[in-house]
Amino acid sequence: MDEDVKKMADMLRAGATMLSEQCPSCYSPIFKLRSGELWCPKCNKRIVVVKQGEETTQTIGSVLLTTTEETILTKIQELNQIIKQEKDPMRLQHLGELLSTWLEVLEKVKRIRKI
């Protein structure tokens, strides 16, 4: 079975919906994931649809901020797991500072999204 077709079948089994639209790069069908994201299995990339009258930079900026927020939350979770296991007070102080920094960055990203 073709690798691209296998990816598409896996996405369908995972609950994605195949749409009638095509990827602008490879012309493969676009899939809508359960999360609401649009995805091209062949390019293995997120698809962003810019509606008529909407600025491309605003749309891309919104996606970038969402992705950044997800990454920051992942890092905070990873750091939390490390803190749970750590016993050394000096290392805990350093990890606490890192956590504080990540939380500040998260707050800034959320503030920017509201603008």
Biopython code that builds the backbone (N, CA, C, O; Angstrom):
import numpy as np
from Bio.PDB.StructureBuilder import StructureBuilder

atoms = [
    (1, "MET", "N", (0.850, -1.180, 0.000)),
    (1, "MET", "CA", (0.000, 0.000, 0.000)),
    (1, "MET", "C", (0.895, 1.242, 0.000)),
    (1, "MET", "O", (1.898, 1.294, 0.711)),
    (2, "ASP", "N", (0.525, 2.226, -0.794)),
    (2, "ASP", "CA", (1.252, 3.484, -0.864)),
    (2, "ASP", "C", (1.301, 4.130, 0.526)),
    (2, "ASP", "O", (0.301, 4.131, 1.244)),
    (3, "GLU", "N", (2.442, 4.668, 0.899)),
    (3, "GLU", "CA", (2.623, 5.262, 2.235)),
    (3, "GLU", "C", (1.640, 6.398, 2.493)),
    (3, "GLU", "O", (1.118, 6.518, 3.602)),
    (4, "ASP", "N", (1.379, 7.239, 1.484)),
    (4, "ASP", "CA", (0.441, 8.354, 1.651)),
    (4, "ASP", "C", (-0.980, 7.850, 1.904)),
    (4, "ASP", "O", (-1.701, 8.400, 2.737)),
    (5, "VAL", "N", (-1.375, 6.809, 1.187)),
    (5, "VAL", "CA", (-2.709, 6.236, 1.366)),
    (5, "VAL", "C", (-2.824, 5.627, 2.763)),
    (5, "VAL", "O", (-3.871, 5.721, 3.403)),
    (6, "LYS", "N", (-1.745, 5.007, 3.229)),
    (6, "LYS", "CA", (-1.737, 4.428, 4.577)),
    (6, "LYS", "C", (-1.924, 5.530, 5.626)),
    (6, "LYS", "O", (-2.684, 5.355, 6.578)),
    (7, "LYS", "N", (-1.226, 6.675, 5.454)),
    (7, "LYS", "CA", (-1.383, 7.798, 6.388)),
    (7, "LYS", "C", (-2.827, 8.287, 6.404)),
    (7, "LYS", "O", (-3.390, 8.568, 7.462)),
    (8, "MET", "N", (-3.420, 8.384, 5.207)),
    (8, "MET", "CA", (-4.807, 8.851, 5.109)),
    (8, "MET", "C", (-5.758, 7.885, 5.811)),
    (8, "MET", "O", (-6.668, 8.307, 6.523)),
    (9, "ALA", "N", (-5.541, 6.592, 5.605)),
    (9, "ALA", "CA", (-6.386, 5.583, 6.249)),
    (9, "ALA", "C", (-6.238, 5.648, 7.768)),
    (9, "ALA", "O", (-7.221, 5.522, 8.499)),
    (10, "ASP", "N", (-5.013, 5.845, 8.236)),
    (10, "ASP", "CA", (-4.774, 5.968, 9.679)),
    (10, "ASP", "C", (-5.489, 7.188, 10.254)),
    (10, "ASP", "O", (-6.047, 7.130, 11.349)),
    (11, "MET", "N", (-5.467, 8.288, 9.509)),
    (11, "MET", "CA", (-6.140, 9.503, 9.973)),
    (11, "MET", "C", (-7.649, 9.280, 10.065)),
    (11, "MET", "O", (-8.290, 9.721, 11.019)),
    (12, "LEU", "N", (-8.208, 8.599, 9.076)),
    (12, "LEU", "CA", (-9.648, 8.309, 9.094)),
    (12, "LEU", "C", (-10.003, 7.417, 10.284)),
    (12, "LEU", "O", (-11.012, 7.636, 10.955)),
    (13, "ARG", "N", (-9.165, 6.409, 10.538)),
    (13, "ARG", "CA", (-9.403, 5.522, 11.682)),
    (13, "ARG", "C", (-9.317, 6.281, 13.006)),
    (13, "ARG", "O", (-9.978, 5.924, 13.981)),
    (14, "ALA", "N", (-8.496, 7.331, 13.027)),
    (14, "ALA", "CA", (-8.330, 8.130, 14.251)),
    (14, "ALA", "C", (-9.447, 9.154, 14.424)),
    (14, "ALA", "O", (-9.462, 9.903, 15.402)),
    (15, "GLY", "N", (-10.382, 9.186, 13.473)),
    (15, "GLY", "CA", (-11.529, 10.083, 13.617)),
    (15, "GLY", "C", (-11.468, 11.349, 12.787)),
    (15, "GLY", "O", (-12.338, 12.210, 12.913)),
    (16, "ALA", "N", (-10.454, 11.480, 11.936)),
    (16, "ALA", "CA", (-10.372, 12.654, 11.066)),
    (16, "ALA", "C", (-11.406, 12.538, 9.949)),
    (16, "ALA", "O", (-11.887, 11.449, 9.638)),
    (17, "THR", "N", (-11.734, 13.672, 9.359)),
    (17, "THR", "CA", (-12.694, 13.715, 8.260)),
    (17, "THR", "C", (-11.972, 14.183, 7.006)),
    (17, "THR", "O", (-11.273, 15.196, 7.030)),
    (18, "MET", "N", (-12.141, 13.443, 5.902)),
    (18, "MET", "CA", (-11.543, 13.868, 4.649)),
    (18, "MET", "C", (-12.457, 14.909, 4.011)),
    (18, "MET", "O", (-13.657, 14.686, 3.850)),
    (19, "LEU", "N", (-11.873, 16.046, 3.652)),
    (19, "LEU", "CA", (-12.637, 17.140, 3.062)),
    (19, "LEU", "C", (-12.531, 17.118, 1.545)),
    (19, "LEU", "O", (-11.698, 16.407, 0.985)),
    (20, "SER", "N", (-13.363, 17.886, 0.894)),
    (20, "SER", "CA", (-13.333, 17.951, -0.568)),
    (20, "SER", "C", (-12.230, 18.885, -1.065)),
    (20, "SER", "O", (-11.873, 18.852, -2.243)),
    (21, "GLU", "N", (-11.689, 19.720, -0.171)),
    (21, "GLU", "CA", (-10.618, 20.638, -0.560)),
    (21, "GLU", "C", (-9.301, 19.891, -0.722)),
    (21, "GLU", "O", (-9.090, 18.822, -0.150)),
    (22, "GLN", "N", (-8.420, 20.492, -1.524)),
    (22, "GLN", "CA", (-7.112, 19.891, -1.774)),
    (22, "GLN", "C", (-6.008, 20.773, -1.209)),
    (22, "GLN", "O", (-6.168, 21.985, -1.069)),
    (23, "CYS", "N", (-4.892, 20.144, -0.889)),
    (23, "CYS", "CA", (-3.712, 20.863, -0.429)),
    (23, "CYS", "C", (-3.204, 21.741, -1.573)),
    (23, "CYS", "O", (-3.071, 21.259, -2.698)),
    (24, "PRO", "N", (-2.920, 23.013, -1.312)),
    (24, "PRO", "CA", (-2.435, 23.885, -2.379)),
    (24, "PRO", "C", (-1.041, 23.514, -2.880)),
    (24, "PRO", "O", (-0.643, 23.945, -3.962)),
    (25, "SER", "N", (-0.296, 22.725, -2.115)),
    (25, "SER", "CA", (1.059, 22.347, -2.518)),
    (25, "SER", "C", (1.110, 21.053, -3.315)),
    (25, "SER", "O", (1.763, 20.982, -4.356)),
    (26, "CYS", "N", (0.406, 20.010, -2.815)),
    (26, "CYS", "CA", (0.532, 18.690, -3.444)),
    (26, "CYS", "C", (-0.777, 18.176, -4.042)),
    (26, "CYS", "O", (-0.794, 17.120, -4.674)),
    (27, "TYR", "N", (-1.868, 18.911, -3.848)),
    (27, "TYR", "CA", (-3.201, 18.564, -4.374)),
    (27, "TYR", "C", (-3.780, 17.281, -3.785)),
    (27, "TYR", "O", (-4.686, 16.677, -4.360)),
    (28, "SER", "N", (-3.257, 16.878, -2.648)),
    (28, "SER", "CA", (-3.791, 15.727, -1.926)),
    (28, "SER", "C", (-4.997, 16.191, -1.106)),
    (28, "SER", "O", (-5.081, 17.374, -0.776)),
    (29, "PRO", "N", (-5.931, 15.301, -0.768)),
    (29, "PRO", "CA", (-7.082, 15.725, 0.041)),
    (29, "PRO", "C", (-6.644, 16.255, 1.410)),
    (29, "PRO", "O", (-5.677, 15.775, 2.002)),
    (30, "ILE", "N", (-7.379, 17.251, 1.890)),
    (30, "ILE", "CA", (-7.126, 17.816, 3.213)),
    (30, "ILE", "C", (-8.026, 17.096, 4.212)),
    (30, "ILE", "O", (-9.170, 16.764, 3.903)),
    (31, "PHE", "N", (-7.499, 16.859, 5.413)),
    (31, "PHE", "CA", (-8.247, 16.192, 6.475)),
    (31, "PHE", "C", (-8.480, 17.158, 7.624)),
    (31, "PHE", "O", (-7.617, 17.967, 7.965)),
    (32, "LYS", "N", (-9.665, 17.057, 8.213)),
    (32, "LYS", "CA", (-9.977, 17.849, 9.402)),
    (32, "LYS", "C", (-9.844, 16.924, 10.602)),
    (32, "LYS", "O", (-10.561, 15.930, 10.713)),
    (33, "LEU", "N", (-8.926, 17.257, 11.499)),
    (33, "LEU", "CA", (-8.694, 16.446, 12.684)),
    (33, "LEU", "C", (-9.764, 16.715, 13.733)),
    (33, "LEU", "O", (-10.510, 17.690, 13.631)),
    (34, "ARG", "N", (-9.838, 15.867, 14.724)),
    (34, "ARG", "CA", (-10.818, 16.053, 15.807)),
    (34, "ARG", "C", (-10.617, 17.382, 16.521)),
    (34, "ARG", "O", (-11.564, 17.965, 17.048)),
    (35, "SER", "N", (-9.371, 17.856, 16.535)),
    (35, "SER", "CA", (-9.051, 19.127, 17.192)),
    (35, "SER", "C", (-9.547, 20.324, 16.393)),
    (35, "SER", "O", (-9.551, 21.453, 16.882)),
    (36, "GLY", "N", (-9.969, 20.060, 15.143)),
    (36, "GLY", "CA", (-10.431, 21.141, 14.279)),
    (36, "GLY", "C", (-9.365, 21.619, 13.312)),
    (36, "GLY", "O", (-9.654, 22.393, 12.399)),
    (37, "GLU", "N", (-8.139, 21.167, 13.504)),
    (37, "GLU", "CA", (-7.054, 21.560, 12.611)),
    (37, "GLU", "C", (-7.233, 20.903, 11.250)),
    (37, "GLU", "O", (-7.745, 19.789, 11.144)),
    (38, "LEU", "N", (-6.804, 21.610, 10.215)),
    (38, "LEU", "CA", (-6.784, 21.045, 8.869)),
    (38, "LEU", "C", (-5.373, 20.554, 8.608)),
    (38, "LEU", "O", (-4.400, 21.229, 8.943)),
    (39, "TRP", "N", (-5.263, 19.365, 8.001)),
    (39, "TRP", "CA", (-3.964, 18.715, 7.879)),
    (39, "TRP", "C", (-3.820, 18.043, 6.523)),
    (39, "TRP", "O", (-4.766, 17.439, 6.019)),
    (40, "CYS", "N", (-2.624, 18.151, 5.930)),
    (40, "CYS", "CA", (-2.305, 17.422, 4.700)),
    (40, "CYS", "C", (-1.409, 16.247, 5.078)),
    (40, "CYS", "O", (-0.284, 16.454, 5.535)),
    (41, "PRO", "N", (-1.891, 15.009, 4.893)),
    (41, "PRO", "CA", (-1.083, 13.855, 5.278)),
    (41, "PRO", "C", (0.133, 13.645, 4.373)),
    (41, "PRO", "O", (1.144, 13.097, 4.812)),
    (42, "LYS", "N", (0.042, 14.075, 3.127)),
    (42, "LYS", "CA", (1.160, 13.884, 2.205)),
    (42, "LYS", "C", (2.302, 14.842, 2.532)),
    (42, "LYS", "O", (3.460, 14.429, 2.592)),
    (43, "CYS", "N", (1.980, 16.121, 2.744)),
    (43, "CYS", "CA", (2.996, 17.121, 3.108)),
    (43, "CYS", "C", (3.353, 17.034, 4.588)),
    (43, "CYS", "O", (4.394, 17.534, 5.016)),
    (44, "ASN", "N", (2.471, 16.388, 5.371)),
    (44, "ASN", "CA", (2.612, 16.290, 6.818)),
    (44, "ASN", "C", (2.695, 17.682, 7.450)),
    (44, "ASN", "O", (3.547, 17.955, 8.296)),
    (45, "LYS", "N", (1.777, 18.555, 7.010)),
    (45, "LYS", "CA", (1.747, 19.935, 7.491)),
    (45, "LYS", "C", (0.322, 20.375, 7.775)),
    (45, "LYS", "O", (-0.639, 19.861, 7.203)),
    (46, "ARG", "N", (0.216, 21.347, 8.682)),
    (46, "ARG", "CA", (-1.066, 21.984, 8.982)),
    (46, "ARG", "C", (-1.423, 22.898, 7.813)),
    (46, "ARG", "O", (-0.559, 23.555, 7.232)),
    (47, "ILE", "N", (-2.697, 22.926, 7.485)),
    (47, "ILE", "CA", (-3.207, 23.787, 6.421)),
    (47, "ILE", "C", (-3.960, 24.937, 7.076)),
    (47, "ILE", "O", (-4.780, 24.728, 7.970)),
    (48, "VAL", "N", (-3.675, 26.141, 6.625)),
    (48, "VAL", "CA", (-4.355, 27.327, 7.136)),
    (48, "VAL", "C", (-5.173, 27.914, 6.003)),
    (48, "VAL", "O", (-4.642, 28.221, 4.936)),
    (49, "VAL", "N", (-6.469, 28.069, 6.238)),
    (49, "VAL", "CA", (-7.361, 28.641, 5.235)),
    (49, "VAL", "C", (-7.554, 30.113, 5.572)),
    (49, "VAL", "O", (-7.998, 30.464, 6.665)),
    (50, "VAL", "N", (-7.213, 30.960, 4.616)),
    (50, "VAL", "CA", (-7.393, 32.396, 4.795)),
    (50, "VAL", "C", (-8.681, 32.774, 4.097)),
    (50, "VAL", "O", (-8.816, 32.615, 2.884)),
    (51, "LYS", "N", (-9.628, 33.277, 4.874)),
    (51, "LYS", "CA", (-10.918, 33.657, 4.308)),
    (51, "LYS", "C", (-10.788, 34.965, 3.552)),
    (51, "LYS", "O", (-9.922, 35.789, 3.845)),
    (52, "GLN", "N", (-11.659, 35.140, 2.580)),
    (52, "GLN", "CA", (-11.639, 36.342, 1.769)),
    (52, "GLN", "C", (-11.823, 37.567, 2.669)),
    (52, "GLN", "O", (-12.716, 37.600, 3.516)),
    (53, "GLY", "N", (-10.972, 38.564, 2.473)),
    (53, "GLY", "CA", (-11.030, 39.781, 3.264)),
    (53, "GLY", "C", (-10.183, 39.709, 4.526)),
    (53, "GLY", "O", (-9.994, 40.721, 5.201)),
    (54, "GLU", "N", (-9.674, 38.528, 4.852)),
    (54, "GLU", "CA", (-8.843, 38.353, 6.039)),
    (54, "GLU", "C", (-7.382, 38.458, 5.629)),
    (54, "GLU", "O", (-6.995, 37.971, 4.567)),
    (55, "GLU", "N", (-6.584, 39.081, 6.455)),
    (55, "GLU", "CA", (-5.173, 39.228, 6.130)),
    (55, "GLU", "C", (-4.416, 37.944, 6.437)),
    (55, "GLU", "O", (-4.637, 37.304, 7.465)),
    (56, "THR", "N", (-3.520, 37.582, 5.527)),
    (56, "THR", "CA", (-2.717, 36.370, 5.680)),
    (56, "THR", "C", (-1.860, 36.448, 6.935)),
    (56, "THR", "O", (-1.736, 35.461, 7.659)),
    (57, "THR", "N", (-1.266, 37.607, 7.201)),
    (57, "THR", "CA", (-0.385, 37.726, 8.361)),
    (57, "THR", "C", (-1.138, 37.521, 9.666)),
    (57, "THR", "O", (-0.591, 36.947, 10.608)),
    (58, "GLN", "N", (-2.383, 37.978, 9.740)),
    (58, "GLN", "CA", (-3.180, 37.770, 10.951)),
    (58, "GLN", "C", (-3.443, 36.288, 11.169)),
    (58, "GLN", "O", (-3.328, 35.787, 12.287)),
    (59, "THR", "N", (-3.794, 35.592, 10.100)),
    (59, "THR", "CA", (-4.094, 34.164, 10.202)),
    (59, "THR", "C", (-2.853, 33.379, 10.603)),
    (59, "THR", "O", (-2.908, 32.542, 11.504)),
    (60, "ILE", "N", (-1.738, 33.648, 9.938)),
    (60, "ILE", "CA", (-0.494, 32.945, 10.248)),
    (60, "ILE", "C", (-0.051, 33.274, 11.666)),
    (60, "ILE", "O", (0.418, 32.397, 12.392)),
    (61, "GLY", "N", (-0.197, 34.533, 12.062)),
    (61, "GLY", "CA", (0.164, 34.936, 13.424)),
    (61, "GLY", "C", (-0.647, 34.201, 14.467)),
    (61, "GLY", "O", (-0.112, 33.785, 15.494)),
    (62, "SER", "N", (-1.934, 34.037, 14.214)),
    (62, "SER", "CA", (-2.806, 33.328, 15.147)),
    (62, "SER", "C", (-2.380, 31.872, 15.289)),
    (62, "SER", "O", (-2.330, 31.342, 16.399)),
    (63, "VAL", "N", (-2.073, 31.226, 14.170)),
    (63, "VAL", "CA", (-1.624, 29.827, 14.198)),
    (63, "VAL", "C", (-0.292, 29.725, 14.931)),
    (63, "VAL", "O", (-0.083, 28.811, 15.729)),
    (64, "LEU", "N", (0.599, 30.658, 14.661)),
    (64, "LEU", "CA", (1.913, 30.647, 15.304)),
    (64, "LEU", "C", (1.786, 30.818, 16.817)),
    (64, "LEU", "O", (2.470, 30.135, 17.579)),
    (65, "LEU", "N", (0.919, 31.721, 17.251)),
    (65, "LEU", "CA", (0.717, 31.920, 18.685)),
    (65, "LEU", "C", (0.116, 30.680, 19.344)),
    (65, "LEU", "O", (0.486, 30.327, 20.464)),
    (66, "THR", "N", (-0.809, 30.023, 18.651)),
    (66, "THR", "CA", (-1.406, 28.794, 19.188)),
    (66, "THR", "C", (-0.347, 27.710, 19.337)),
    (66, "THR", "O", (-0.276, 27.042, 20.369)),
    (67, "THR", "N", (0.470, 27.537, 18.314)),
    (67, "THR", "CA", (1.532, 26.534, 18.352)),
    (67, "THR", "C", (2.540, 26.854, 19.450)),
    (67, "THR", "O", (2.997, 25.962, 20.165)),
    (68, "THR", "N", (2.881, 28.131, 19.575)),
    (68, "THR", "CA", (3.818, 28.552, 20.615)),
    (68, "THR", "C", (3.255, 28.262, 22.000)),
    (68, "THR", "O", (3.968, 27.774, 22.877)),
    (69, "GLU", "N", (1.979, 28.564, 22.192)),
    (69, "GLU", "CA", (1.339, 28.306, 23.483)),
    (69, "GLU", "C", (1.351, 26.808, 23.803)),
    (69, "GLU", "O", (1.613, 26.422, 24.943)),
    (70, "GLU", "N", (1.071, 25.970, 22.814)),
    (70, "GLU", "CA", (1.092, 24.515, 23.025)),
    (70, "GLU", "C", (2.489, 24.047, 23.420)),
    (70, "GLU", "O", (2.637, 23.202, 24.303)),
    (71, "THR", "N", (3.516, 24.595, 22.765)),
    (71, "THR", "CA", (4.898, 24.228, 23.073)),
    (71, "THR", "C", (5.263, 24.638, 24.494)),
    (71, "THR", "O", (5.879, 23.867, 25.231)),
    (72, "ILE", "N", (4.882, 25.851, 24.875)),
    (72, "ILE", "CA", (5.172, 26.343, 26.224)),
    (72, "ILE", "C", (4.495, 25.460, 27.268)),
    (72, "ILE", "O", (5.112, 25.105, 28.273)),
    (73, "LEU", "N", (3.237, 25.105, 27.040)),
    (73, "LEU", "CA", (2.523, 24.243, 27.987)),
    (73, "LEU", "C", (3.193, 22.874, 28.109)),
    (73, "LEU", "O", (3.257, 22.305, 29.199)),
    (74, "THR", "N", (3.687, 22.353, 26.997)),
    (74, "THR", "CA", (4.406, 21.076, 27.023)),
    (74, "THR", "C", (5.669, 21.198, 27.866)),
    (74, "THR", "O", (5.980, 20.314, 28.665)),
    (75, "LYS", "N", (6.393, 22.295, 27.682)),
    (75, "LYS", "CA", (7.622, 22.512, 28.454)),
    (75, "LYS", "C", (7.321, 22.654, 29.945)),
    (75, "LYS", "O", (8.072, 22.149, 30.779)),
    (76, "ILE", "N", (6.236, 23.331, 30.280)),
    (76, "ILE", "CA", (5.846, 23.481, 31.685)),
    (76, "ILE", "C", (5.512, 22.110, 32.282)),
    (76, "ILE", "O", (5.886, 21.823, 33.419)),
    (77, "GLN", "N", (4.815, 21.269, 31.525)),
    (77, "GLN", "CA", (4.492, 19.915, 32.005)),
    (77, "GLN", "C", (5.764, 19.097, 32.226)),
    (77, "GLN", "O", (5.898, 18.405, 33.235)),
    (78, "GLU", "N", (6.696, 19.182, 31.272)),
    (78, "GLU", "CA", (7.957, 18.449, 31.400)),
    (78, "GLU", "C", (8.724, 18.921, 32.628)),
    (78, "GLU", "O", (9.256, 18.113, 33.390)),
    (79, "LEU", "N", (8.776, 20.225, 32.811)),
    (79, "LEU", "CA", (9.474, 20.804, 33.952)),
    (79, "LEU", "C", (8.815, 20.385, 35.267)),
    (79, "LEU", "O", (9.502, 20.111, 36.251)),
    (80, "ASN", "N", (7.510, 20.337, 35.279)),
    (80, "ASN", "CA", (6.771, 19.907, 36.468)),
    (80, "ASN", "C", (7.152, 18.477, 36.860)),
    (80, "ASN", "O", (7.327, 18.183, 38.043)),
    (81, "GLN", "N", (7.279, 17.596, 35.880)),
    (81, "GLN", "CA", (7.665, 16.209, 36.162)),
    (81, "GLN", "C", (9.072, 16.143, 36.753)),
    (81, "GLN", "O", (9.332, 15.357, 37.663)),
    (82, "ILE", "N", (9.973, 16.970, 36.231)),
    (82, "ILE", "CA", (11.344, 16.990, 36.750)),
    (82, "ILE", "C", (11.350, 17.507, 38.189)),
    (82, "ILE", "O", (12.037, 16.955, 39.048)),
    (83, "ILE", "N", (10.582, 18.571, 38.447)),
    (83, "ILE", "CA", (10.515, 19.153, 39.793)),
    (83, "ILE", "C", (9.982, 18.134, 40.799)),
    (83, "ILE", "O", (10.464, 18.071, 41.930)),
    (84, "LYS", "N", (8.997, 17.340, 40.400)),
    (84, "LYS", "CA", (8.429, 16.326, 41.305)),
    (84, "LYS", "C", (9.484, 15.326, 41.779)),
    (84, "LYS", "O", (9.418, 14.839, 42.908)),
    (85, "GLN", "N", (10.452, 15.023, 40.922)),
    (85, "GLN", "CA", (11.459, 14.010, 41.238)),
    (85, "GLN", "C", (12.698, 14.584, 41.932)),
    (85, "GLN", "O", (13.438, 13.854, 42.592)),
    (86, "GLU", "N", (12.916, 15.874, 41.782)),
    (86, "GLU", "CA", (14.160, 16.499, 42.261)),
    (86, "GLU", "C", (14.176, 16.658, 43.782)),
    (86, "GLU", "O", (13.159, 16.981, 44.396)),
    (87, "LYS", "N", (15.346, 16.425, 44.377)),
    (87, "LYS", "CA", (15.526, 16.565, 45.830)),
    (87, "LYS", "C", (16.531, 17.670, 46.176)),
    (87, "LYS", "O", (16.444, 18.269, 47.248)),
    (88, "ASP", "N", (17.469, 17.939, 45.287)),
    (88, "ASP", "CA", (18.536, 18.912, 45.544)),
    (88, "ASP", "C", (17.975, 20.337, 45.586)),
    (88, "ASP", "O", (17.390, 20.798, 44.606)),
    (89, "PRO", "N", (18.150, 21.044, 46.723)),
    (89, "PRO", "CA", (17.594, 22.397, 46.855)),
    (89, "PRO", "C", (18.122, 23.391, 45.810)),
    (89, "PRO", "O", (17.365, 24.227, 45.315)),
    (90, "MET", "N", (19.402, 23.304, 45.478)),
    (90, "MET", "CA", (19.968, 24.228, 44.481)),
    (90, "MET", "C", (19.346, 23.977, 43.105)),
    (90, "MET", "O", (19.004, 24.910, 42.380)),
    (91, "ARG", "N", (19.214, 22.728, 42.776)),
    (91, "ARG", "CA", (18.601, 22.369, 41.479)),
    (91, "ARG", "C", (17.125, 22.776, 41.470)),
    (91, "ARG", "O", (16.615, 23.245, 40.452)),
    (92, "LEU", "N", (16.441, 22.597, 42.604)),
    (92, "LEU", "CA", (15.033, 23.001, 42.700)),
    (92, "LEU", "C", (14.883, 24.511, 42.527)),
    (92, "LEU", "O", (13.926, 24.978, 41.908)),
    (93, "GLN", "N", (15.828, 25.266, 43.074)),
    (93, "GLN", "CA", (15.779, 26.717, 42.907)),
    (93, "GLN", "C", (15.913, 27.078, 41.429)),
    (93, "GLN", "O", (15.172, 27.918, 40.918)),
    (94, "HIS", "N", (16.855, 26.444, 40.755)),
    (94, "HIS", "CA", (17.058, 26.692, 39.319)),
    (94, "HIS", "C", (15.813, 26.295, 38.522)),
    (94, "HIS", "O", (15.374, 27.034, 37.641)),
    (95, "LEU", "N", (15.255, 25.140, 38.830)),
    (95, "LEU", "CA", (14.053, 24.678, 38.132)),
    (95, "LEU", "C", (12.870, 25.606, 38.397)),
    (95, "LEU", "O", (12.057, 25.852, 37.506)),
    (96, "GLY", "N", (12.778, 26.116, 39.618)),
    (96, "GLY", "CA", (11.720, 27.072, 39.946)),
    (96, "GLY", "C", (11.844, 28.352, 39.133)),
    (96, "GLY", "O", (10.843, 28.913, 38.688)),
    (97, "GLU", "N", (13.080, 28.813, 38.942)),
    (97, "GLU", "CA", (13.312, 30.004, 38.116)),
    (97, "GLU", "C", (12.906, 29.740, 36.664)),
    (97, "GLU", "O", (12.302, 30.591, 36.011)),
    (98, "LEU", "N", (13.247, 28.555, 36.175)),
    (98, "LEU", "CA", (12.846, 28.184, 34.812)),
    (98, "LEU", "C", (11.328, 28.148, 34.683)),
    (98, "LEU", "O", (10.768, 28.642, 33.704)),
    (99, "LEU", "N", (10.673, 27.567, 35.667)),
    (99, "LEU", "CA", (9.214, 27.494, 35.655)),
    (99, "LEU", "C", (8.609, 28.894, 35.645)),
    (99, "LEU", "O", (7.661, 29.164, 34.908)),
    (100, "SER", "N", (9.155, 29.768, 36.457)),
    (100, "SER", "CA", (8.675, 31.147, 36.512)),
    (100, "SER", "C", (8.830, 31.828, 35.153)),
    (100, "SER", "O", (7.935, 32.546, 34.707)),
    (101, "THR", "N", (9.956, 31.602, 34.506)),
    (101, "THR", "CA", (10.198, 32.185, 33.181)),
    (101, "THR", "C", (9.187, 31.673, 32.169)),
    (101, "THR", "O", (8.618, 32.455, 31.408)),
    (102, "TRP", "N", (8.954, 30.342, 32.155)),
    (102, "TRP", "CA", (7.983, 29.770, 31.213)),
    (102, "TRP", "C", (6.579, 30.307, 31.465)),
    (102, "TRP", "O", (5.828, 30.555, 30.521)),
    (103, "LEU", "N", (6.222, 30.488, 32.740)),
    (103, "LEU", "CA", (4.895, 31.022, 33.060)),
    (103, "LEU", "C", (4.755, 32.473, 32.601)),
    (103, "LEU", "O", (3.687, 32.879, 32.143)),
    (104, "GLU", "N", (5.825, 33.252, 32.723)),
    (104, "GLU", "CA", (5.802, 34.634, 32.239)),
    (104, "GLU", "C", (5.638, 34.672, 30.717)),
    (104, "GLU", "O", (4.875, 35.478, 30.185)),
    (105, "VAL", "N", (6.361, 33.793, 30.031)),
    (105, "VAL", "CA", (6.257, 33.734, 28.569)),
    (105, "VAL", "C", (4.845, 33.329, 28.162)),
    (105, "VAL", "O", (4.285, 33.894, 27.223)),
    (106, "LEU", "N", (4.270, 32.358, 28.858)),
    (106, "LEU", "CA", (2.902, 31.924, 28.571)),
    (106, "LEU", "C", (1.926, 33.078, 28.751)),
    (106, "LEU", "O", (1.035, 33.279, 27.925)),
    (107, "GLU", "N", (2.092, 33.831, 29.823)),
    (107, "GLU", "CA", (1.220, 34.979, 30.079)),
    (107, "GLU", "C", (1.336, 36.016, 28.957)),
    (107, "GLU", "O", (0.332, 36.590, 28.533)),
    (108, "LYS", "N", (2.554, 36.253, 28.482)),
    (108, "LYS", "CA", (2.763, 37.216, 27.392)),
    (108, "LYS", "C", (2.089, 36.749, 26.106)),
    (108, "LYS", "O", (1.457, 37.540, 25.406)),
    (109, "VAL", "N", (2.226, 35.468, 25.802)),
    (109, "VAL", "CA", (1.596, 34.928, 24.591)),
    (109, "VAL", "C", (0.082, 35.080, 24.678)),
    (109, "VAL", "O", (-0.563, 35.469, 23.704)),
    (110, "LYS", "N", (-0.483, 34.776, 25.839)),
    (110, "LYS", "CA", (-1.939, 34.905, 26.008)),
    (110, "LYS", "C", (-2.379, 36.361, 25.884)),
    (110, "LYS", "O", (-3.442, 36.643, 25.330)),
    (111, "ARG", "N", (-1.567, 37.290, 26.397)),
    (111, "ARG", "CA", (-1.897, 38.710, 26.273)),
    (111, "ARG", "C", (-1.874, 39.151, 24.810)),
    (111, "ARG", "O", (-2.745, 39.899, 24.366)),
    (112, "ILE", "N", (-0.885, 38.689, 24.077)),
    (112, "ILE", "CA", (-0.765, 39.043, 22.656)),
    (112, "ILE", "C", (-1.949, 38.499, 21.871)),
    (112, "ILE", "O", (-2.455, 39.171, 20.972)),
    (113, "ARG", "N", (-2.396, 37.296, 22.195)),
    (113, "ARG", "CA", (-3.534, 36.689, 21.485)),
    (113, "ARG", "C", (-4.806, 37.502, 21.656)),
    (113, "ARG", "O", (-5.665, 37.502, 20.775)),
    (114, "LYS", "N", (-4.936, 38.202, 22.794)),
    (114, "LYS", "CA", (-6.138, 38.996, 23.053)),
    (114, "LYS", "C", (-6.164, 40.291, 22.252)),
    (114, "LYS", "O", (-7.221, 40.902, 22.090)),
    (115, "ILE", "N", (-5.012, 40.709, 21.755)),
    (115, "ILE", "CA", (-4.937, 41.978, 21.001)),
    (115, "ILE", "C", (-5.626, 41.843, 19.660)),
    (115, "ILE", "O", (-5.667, 42.801, 18.888)),
]
sb = StructureBuilder()
sb.init_structure("model")
sb.init_model(0)
sb.init_chain("A")
sb.init_seg("    ")
for serial, (resi, resn, name, xyz) in enumerate(atoms, 1):
    if name == "N":
        sb.init_residue(resn, " ", resi, " ")
    sb.init_atom(name, np.array(xyz, "f"), 0.0, 1.0, " ", f" {name:<3s}", serial, name[0])
structure = sb.get_structure()
